[in-house]
Amino acid sequence: SQQGEEDPQALSIQEGENATMNCSYKTSINNLQWYRQNSGRGLVHLILIRSNEREKHSGRLRVTLDTSKKSSSLLITASRAADTASYFCATVGEFGNEKLTFGTGTRLTIIP
Amino acid sequence: DTEVTQTPKHLVMGMTNKKSLKCEQHMGHRAMYWYKQKAKKPPELMFVYSYEKLSINESVPSRFSPECPNSSLLNLHLHALQPEDSALYLCASSRRDRQETQYFGPGTRLLVL
């Protein structure tokens, strides 16, 4: 299985601080995606980064990818209470594997 | 319209009941998915439909039966479920290439008594 492991499992920070979550995976990928899930709801896509990319930005989000270390990080800058959610990385295998395989997730809590 | 809708939002059923979950998207996506998610766990893929044909079945028990009547609709028929099947069932779709971004519905929270 190339399910990712996310670190930390849970993170609590003060509003306005930056939050960093890490994801490691096991096998070569085509792309890696980050999703957010508010409590008991559906997932929302945040960013997709391809295996030949090293960094992507979207608003307050910054994602890095290090394929040599099989790892990715998600940085949320200037956090807000509305950022409280679970964050999952998900990978698509290198050879057109149809599955989107999710990591274990990080539960982020922003303290107002 | 970038929305995936799912009905019902909540479902309680007995182990002898037959029920169906429904998923709909009008984004012209040609790949649709069912996931199962237990509390505090990541989603687990159950089925993938590509161009209305079942392309992946992740060894799901036959008490779960998927159906794709057309390119916009995806159903999951439930029969003789077990209490351990209680979970959040998520539907998702993606444009064409299954490696692309997936758009998720809000889910159906299922409780099997």
HADDOCK unambig.tbl for C-alpha pairs under 7 A between the chains (distance, minus, plus):
assign (segid A and resid 41 and name CA) (segid B and resid 106 and name CA) 5.16 0.50 0.50
assign (segid A and resid 41 and name CA) (segid B and resid 107 and name CA) 6.48 0.50 0.50
assign (segid A and resid 42 and name CA) (segid B and resid 90 and name CA) 6.86 0.50 0.50
assign (segid A and resid 42 and name CA) (segid B and resid 104 and name CA) 5.71 0.50 0.50
assign (segid A and resid 42 and name CA) (segid B and resid 105 and name CA) 5.45 0.50 0.50
assign (segid A and resid 42 and name CA) (segid B and resid 106 and name CA) 4.02 0.50 0.50
assign (segid A and resid 42 and name CA) (segid B and resid 107 and name CA) 5.78 0.50 0.50
assign (segid A and resid 43 and name CA) (segid B and resid 104 and name CA) 5.60 0.50 0.50
assign (segid A and resid 44 and name CA) (segid B and resid 103 and name CA) 6.96 0.50 0.50
assign (segid A and resid 44 and name CA) (segid B and resid 104 and name CA) 6.71 0.50 0.50
assign (segid A and resid 45 and name CA) (segid B and resid 101 and name CA) 6.91 0.50 0.50
assign (segid A and resid 45 and name CA) (segid B and resid 103 and name CA) 6.94 0.50 0.50
assign (segid A and resid 92 and name CA) (segid B and resid 99 and name CA) 6.08 0.50 0.50
assign (segid A and resid 98 and name CA) (segid B and resid 98 and name CA) 5.53 0.50 0.50
assign (segid A and resid 98 and name CA) (segid B and resid 99 and name CA) 6.39 0.50 0.50
assign (segid A and resid 102 and name CA) (segid B and resid 42 and name CA) 6.04 0.50 0.50
assign (segid A and resid 102 and name CA) (segid B and resid 43 and name CA) 6.72 0.50 0.50
assign (segid A and resid 103 and name CA) (segid B and resid 42 and name CA) 6.57 0.50 0.50
assign (segid A and resid 104 and name CA) (segid B and resid 41 and name CA) 6.48 0.50 0.50
assign (segid A and resid 104 and name CA) (segid B and resid 42 and name CA) 5.61 0.50 0.50
assign (segid A and resid 105 and name CA) (segid B and resid 42 and name CA) 6.62 0.50 0.50
